[in-house]
Amino acid sequence: MSTITNTSSVKDFDFFIGDWIVTHRRLKERLAGCHEWQEFKGNTSVSKLLGGAANVDDNLLEMPDGAYRAATLRAFDADKKTWSIWWLDGRYPSHLDVPMQGQFSNGIGEFYADDSFAGQTIRVRFLWSMPAIGQPRWEQAFSTDGGIHWETNWVMDFHRSALHST
C-alpha cells in the first residue's frame, strides 16, 4: 500500500492522499518540562497538486480550547530529492511557518528547520513513519541545543475515514 521508498521521490507522500480521522496527542506546554498530554480528534483531507510533485492537506483540529483549521503544503524538488513543507495556521492567516526540509530514507521521513518558540531559537523536526500498515504517524519535536536533545511535543496518528477511503 505504501509508496515510501529508500530514496526520496515524488511518490513519497502518495500513501497520505485521501481522507483521514486523526488522533492528536500534544504536550500541554512545550519546552517547559511538562509531561501532561492533551488528546483530541481531527480530520485531514489530502490532495495532489502539480501533477503529483506537491500535495496539500486541509485540517480540522478539535483542540480542547476550540477547533481551528490549518493547511499543509508539501513540494518535491526533483533535483535535490528533497521535500519542503509549509504550515498555515488558520488562526494566523498572514503567517506561513518556516519551511521544513528533508526526505524519506528507509521508510522514515525526516524534516528539519530552524525557528523560534517563546522567544528562543529552536531546531524543529518532523518525523513521518508507518507504525502499522496503512496507519501513518507524524511527530513534531523541538530542540534548544541544535539537535542533541529532542522534546517530542505533538503526535498525530491517522486512520482512513470510513466515508471517504481511497
Helices and strands as residue ranges (DSSP letters): G 14-16, E 18-27, E 37-49, G 50-52, E 54-63, E 66-77, E 82-89, E 100-105, E 108-117, E 120-132, E 135-143, E 151-160
